[in-house]
Amino acid sequence: MKKLLLTTAIAAVTAFPALAADANSMFRTEAGPQEIHASEFIGMRVYRAEAADAEEYEGVQDGWDDIGEINDIVLSQDGTVEAVLVDIGGFLGIGENQVAVDMNSIRFVADSATQEDVSDFFLVLNAPREVLEEAPAYEMSGAHDQVDAAAEAEANVETSAEETGDAVAEETSEMASEAEAAAEEAGDTVAETAETAEAETTAAMQPRAPIERDGYVTAEETELTAEKLTGAAAYDANDEWIGEVSELLLTDDGKVKAAVIDVGGFLGLGEKPVELELSKIDILRADDGSDLRVYVSMTEEELKAMPDYEG
C-alpha cells in the first residue's frame, strides 16, 4: 500500500514577534520530500463523494463528482491553511458560485494506480449534494477592526513576555552575581564588561519589533492568499526594493514553512532566489487596499550573501 504522508498545507505568513536568528536558521536551500508548493496546489480538482473513507483508491471512483478546482487559498496569520476557494457553480448547474471549503473537511486520498508516485493523490470532500447546494457564497471582506487587531497583537506580545520572563530574570540574576564577584576581584573594568554582556543578552532575547509604515497596516487574514502574496514586492528595513516573492513553501503540518524571494535582478535576469522563514518577514497593506508589501529586516547585500534556494 502506498502510504500518503501529504497533509492539508499551503499558505502564509506573519507579523508575529520572533526571537533573533542567524542566517542558517532563516534560510533553506531545497524543498523537503513531503512539502507541497502553493503553486501546485492551486488548480487541483476537488471531488465530492458520499463516503470515501479509505486511505487510497485506484483512480477516480464511480459516483465521485468533480465539483471544481482550487482557485485560491485562505490563510491565517500563523501560517495555517484555513480554507480553499472553489467555484462549484458548474457542478450544480447554477452558474459561478465561489465557496470557501474548510481545509479540515477535505481528505487527501492516495491514488493506488500509481504506486511509484507518492505525490499522486486526490482531494475528496465527503458531503451530500444538498449540502453543496446550500453552501454560502464566499466574499472577500474589506472591513478591518484595527482596534481588535491592535489588542490581539498586544496580547501576543504580553504572552510572549510572560513565557520568557522567568528565564530572562533567572539568567540576568546569575550574570549579575557573577559580575559582582568579578568586580570585587578585578575592579571596575570587569564590572563594566559584565554589565555590557548582560545588556546584550537581554536585548537578544527581546521579541523582534514588527516593521510599521505610515499609510500601511498589517494585512488581515482574509487578504493573505497565495495568489496575492506570490509576486508581492519585497523591501528592506530602509524601504529599498530588494525583489519579489516567487514561491510559498509548505510543510506537512498544515503551515507555510517559508517564502522564496527573488532578490535583485532586472527584467528577470540576475535574480538570486533565497528561502526566508515567514516568521522573519512583515506583510503590510496600504490603507486603501491598493498595495501589498513584504518587508524583510535585512539588506539586499545580506540576502545576496545567503545560499541560493534550489527547489
C-alpha positions in Angstrom: 0.0 0.0 0.0 1.3 3.5 -0.9 1.5 5.5 2.4 0.3 9.1 1.8 2.0 11.5 4.2 1.0 14.7 2.5 -1.3 17.0 4.6 -3.5 20.0 4.0 -1.0 22.8 3.9 -0.4 26.0 1.9 -0.3 29.5 2.8 1.2 32.2 4.6 2.6 34.5 6.9 3.1 36.8 9.7 3.8 39.8 11.7 4.2 38.0 15.0 7.3 38.7 17.1 10.2 36.3 16.6 13.5 35.8 18.5 16.7 36.8 16.8 18.0 34.1 14.4 21.1 33.7 12.3 21.2 33.0 8.5 21.4 29.2 8.9 18.1 29.1 10.7 16.4 31.7 8.5 17.1 30.1 5.1 16.8 26.7 3.4 18.3 25.6 0.1 15.8 23.0 -1.1 12.3 21.7 -0.5 11.6 18.6 1.7 10.1 15.4 0.1 6.7 15.9 1.8 6.3 19.6 1.1 3.7 21.0 -1.4 4.2 24.2 -3.3 1.2 26.5 -3.2 1.5 27.0 -7.0 1.0 23.2 -7.4 -2.0 23.1 -5.0 -3.9 25.8 -6.8 -5.7 24.3 -9.8 -6.1 20.9 -8.3 -9.6 19.3 -8.8 -11.8 18.6 -5.8 -14.2 15.6 -5.8 -17.4 15.1 -3.9 -18.2 11.6 -2.5 -20.9 10.3 -0.2 -18.4 8.2 1.7 -14.7 7.9 0.7 -13.1 6.6 3.9 -10.3 4.5 2.5 -6.7 5.8 2.6 -6.3 5.1 -1.2 -8.3 4.3 -4.3 -7.3 3.1 -7.7 -8.2 6.1 -9.8 -11.3 8.3 -9.6 -14.2 6.2 -8.5 -17.7 5.8 -10.0 -20.1 8.1 -8.1 -17.4 10.8 -7.4 -18.4 14.2 -8.7 -15.8 16.7 -10.0 -17.1 19.8 -8.2 -14.4 22.2 -9.4 -10.8 23.3 -9.0 -9.0 25.2 -6.2 -8.5 28.8 -7.4 -7.1 30.4 -4.2 -6.2 29.7 -0.6 -7.3 31.5 2.6 -4.6 31.7 5.2 -4.4 32.6 8.9 -1.7 34.7 10.3 0.1 31.8 11.9 0.7 30.2 8.5 -2.2 27.7 8.6 -4.4 27.0 5.6 -7.9 27.8 6.8 -9.9 27.1 3.6 -9.7 26.7 -0.1 -11.8 28.7 -2.6 -13.6 26.6 -5.2 -16.1 27.6 -7.9 -18.9 24.9 -7.7 -21.5 26.6 -9.8 -20.8 24.5 -12.9 -21.2 21.3 -10.9 -24.6 22.4 -9.5 -25.8 23.8 -12.8 -26.5 27.3 -11.4 -23.6 29.3 -12.8 -20.5 30.5 -11.0 -20.7 30.2 -7.2 -17.5 30.6 -5.3 -17.4 28.9 -1.8 -14.7 28.6 0.9 -14.3 24.9 1.9 -12.8 24.4 5.3 -9.5 22.6 4.9 -10.4 20.1 7.7 -13.3 18.9 5.5 -11.0 17.9 2.6 -9.3 14.5 2.7 -6.0 13.7 0.9 -6.6 10.2 -0.7 -3.7 8.4 -2.4 -4.0 7.0 -5.9 -3.0 3.3 -5.8 -2.9 3.2 -9.6 0.4 5.0 -9.4 2.2 3.2 -6.6 5.6 4.6 -7.5 4.5 8.2 -7.2 3.7 9.2 -3.6 2.7 12.7 -4.7 -0.2 11.4 -6.8 -3.4 11.9 -4.7 -7.0 13.1 -4.9 -8.7 15.8 -2.9 -12.1 14.4 -1.7 -14.9 16.2 0.1 -17.3 13.8 1.9 -20.7 15.6 1.6 -24.2 15.1 0.1 -25.1 17.2 -2.9 -27.7 19.0 -0.9 -25.0 20.5 1.4 -23.2 22.0 -1.5 -26.4 23.4 -2.9 -26.9 25.3 0.3 -23.3 26.4 0.7 -23.0 30.2 1.2 -21.0 32.2 -1.3 -17.7 33.5 -0.2 -16.9 37.2 -0.4 -13.6 38.9 0.3 -14.2 41.4 3.1 -12.6 44.9 3.0 -13.6 45.8 6.6 -11.0 45.7 9.3 -11.3 46.2 13.0 -8.0 47.9 13.8 -8.8 48.2 17.5 -9.2 44.4 17.8 -6.1 43.8 15.7 -4.0 46.0 17.9 -5.4 44.4 21.1 -4.6 41.0 19.8 -1.1 41.9 18.8 -0.5 43.5 22.3 -1.9 40.3 23.9 0.5 38.2 21.9 3.5 40.3 22.9 2.4 40.2 26.6 2.0 36.4 26.4 5.5 36.0 24.9 7.0 38.2 27.6 5.3 36.2 30.3 6.6 32.9 28.9 10.2 34.2 28.6 10.2 36.5 31.6 11.2 33.9 34.2 14.0 32.6 32.1 15.3 36.1 31.4 15.1 37.1 35.1 17.0 33.9 36.2 19.8 34.4 33.7 20.0 38.1 34.4 20.3 37.3 38.2 23.1 34.8 37.6 25.0 37.2 35.4 24.6 40.0 37.9 26.0 37.8 40.7 29.0 36.7 38.6 29.6 40.3 37.6 29.6 41.4 41.3 32.1 38.7 42.3 34.4 39.6 39.4 34.2 43.3 40.2 35.4 42.6 43.8 38.4 40.7 42.4 39.4 42.7 39.4 37.8 46.1 39.8 35.6 48.4 37.7 36.8 47.1 34.4 35.4 43.6 34.9 32.2 45.0 36.3 31.7 47.1 33.2 32.3 44.1 30.9 29.7 42.1 32.9 27.2 44.9 32.6 27.7 45.1 28.8 27.2 41.3 28.5 24.0 41.4 30.5 22.6 44.2 28.3 23.5 42.3 25.1 21.9 39.1 26.4 18.7 40.8 27.4 18.5 42.6 24.0 19.0 39.4 22.1 16.1 37.7 24.0 13.6 40.5 23.2 10.9 39.8 20.6 11.5 41.3 17.1 9.6 44.5 16.7 7.3 44.3 13.6 8.0 46.8 10.8 5.5 49.7 10.6 5.0 52.3 7.9 2.8 55.4 7.6 -0.2 54.7 5.3 0.1 50.9 5.8 -1.4 48.4 8.3 -0.7 44.7 9.0 -2.5 42.6 6.4 -5.6 40.8 7.6 -6.1 37.0 7.3 -8.6 37.3 4.5 -6.1 39.2 2.4 -3.3 36.7 2.8 -3.9 34.4 -0.1 -1.3 32.6 -2.1 -2.4 34.4 -5.3 -1.9 37.9 -3.7 1.4 37.0 -1.9 3.1 35.4 -5.0 4.6 38.3 -6.9 4.4 40.8 -4.0 7.2 43.3 -3.9 9.8 42.9 -1.1 11.5 45.8 0.7 14.3 46.0 3.3 14.0 47.9 6.5 15.2 51.1 4.7 12.2 50.9 2.2 14.6 49.9 -0.6 13.1 47.5 -3.1 15.0 44.2 -3.0 12.9 41.8 -5.1 9.6 39.9 -5.0 8.0 36.8 -3.6 8.2 34.0 -6.2 7.0 30.9 -4.2 5.5 29.8 -0.9 6.8 26.5 0.5 4.6 24.3 2.6 5.3 21.8 5.4 3.5 18.6 6.4 1.9 20.1 9.5 -0.5 22.5 7.9 1.7 25.6 7.9 3.8 27.5 5.4 7.4 26.9 6.1 9.0 29.7 4.1 8.8 32.1 1.2 11.2 32.2 -1.7 12.2 35.8 -2.5 13.9 36.6 -5.8 16.5 39.2 -4.8 17.8 41.9 -7.2 17.9 41.3 -10.9 16.5 43.3 -13.8 13.7 42.1 -16.2 14.1 38.7 -14.6 17.8 38.5 -15.2 20.4 38.1 -12.4 17.9 37.3 -9.7 19.0 35.3 -6.7 16.3 33.1 -5.0 16.7 32.8 -1.3 14.4 31.0 1.2 13.2 33.1 4.2 11.1 31.9 7.1 7.7 33.7 7.1 8.1 34.5 10.8 11.0 36.7 9.8 9.0 39.0 7.5 6.2 41.5 7.9 3.3 41.8 5.4 1.7 45.3 5.1 -1.3 46.5 3.2 -1.9 50.1 2.0 -4.8 51.9 3.8 -6.7 52.0 0.6 -6.0 48.3 -0.2 -4.2 49.1 -3.4 -0.8 47.7 -2.4 0.5 44.6 -0.6 4.2 44.7 0.5 6.6 42.3 2.2 9.2 43.7 4.5 12.5 41.9 5.4 14.7 43.2 8.3 17.8 42.5 6.2 19.6 44.4 3.5 19.8 43.3 -0.1 23.6 42.7 0.4 22.9 40.4 3.4 20.3 38.5 1.4 22.6 38.0 -1.5 25.2 36.6 0.9 22.8 33.8 1.7 22.8 30.4 -0.1 20.7 30.1 -3.2 17.4 28.3 -2.9 17.2 25.2 -5.1 13.7 24.0 -5.3 
